[in-house]
Amino acid sequence: MSDYLVKALAFNDQVRAYAIKSTETVAEAQRRHYTWPTASAALGRAISATAMLGALLKGDQKLTVKIDGGGPIGLILVDGNAKGEVRGYVTNPQTHFDLNEHGKLDVRRAVGTEGTLSVVKDIGMRDYFTGQVPIVSGELGEDFTYYLVTSEQVPSSVGVGVLVNPDNSILAAGGFIIQLMPGTDDETITAIEKRLGEIPPISKLIQKGLSPEQILEEIFGADNMKIIETMPISFTCTCSKDRFSNAIISLGKEEIEDMIATDEKAEAHCHFCNEKYVFTKNELETLLSEVR
């Protein structure tokens, strides 16, 4: 089944929740960037969380998540939008370490804990909304939780997980976001906190093959929740040869003439999807003729 996200309400609409199956989306990122297991886990967790944050948006709104924890993986940058489209990359995709003391991929070591997580939202207004918090864990689930609680001031819990096969391909990926609405009663809060402490880690739930609906049922109980919307999730990049053509034209006449004289071609690379676009001498001459 293709990747998808569900939006739900629980405990008489006191709680809103999101859960995601993102296996194919993370697998596409792994294939495009040739990430090694630890890097795959870090990028995959960030992609899953960003896709769920995107589901909080509306219409043509979009956001960019930047994670820079000072670790060897370098910068993690992920774009998402309200339509379930997401794309992302890491600076050093071939990053991998031995399993940590818990027998899991050592995402914390790769990401680092000396830096920031920032979210920039384009909600269609003149100014962007920007929130930034220090990295508190490096495991990313806790870091996205801290962002939502601190920057957006919404009591939240975020769980994200990625499982990697021995051949570096992605076995499974997914996650959840739980948010308490204003006025949530203490009994509900206590019940959710207790359940979150009892259920297996999100990676275990994903490994069992639980759907997004079933993940939320594990947390709330089937009788305490209702699904209100389902939306597809996919790795989608907005780059194209036309976009790069416009970028080359914007460089101006001298730059394009230099490309033609020096290399007789030009190559453009998209960091987000790792796609390469080659412009021949004839194509560059055509672009040169379009410079105003």
Beta strands, then each sheet from edge to edge (+ up, - down):
strand 1: 4-10
strand 2: 15-21
strand 3: 62-68
strand 4: 76-81
strand 5: 85-90
strand 6: 116-122
strand 7: 129-134
strand 8: 156-164
strand 9: 170-180
strand 10: 225-232
strand 11: 234-235
strand 12: 265-269
strand 13: 276-280
sheet 1: 8+ 9- 2+ 1- 10+
sheet 2: 7+ 6- 3+ 4- 5+ 11+
sheet 3: 12+ 13-
end
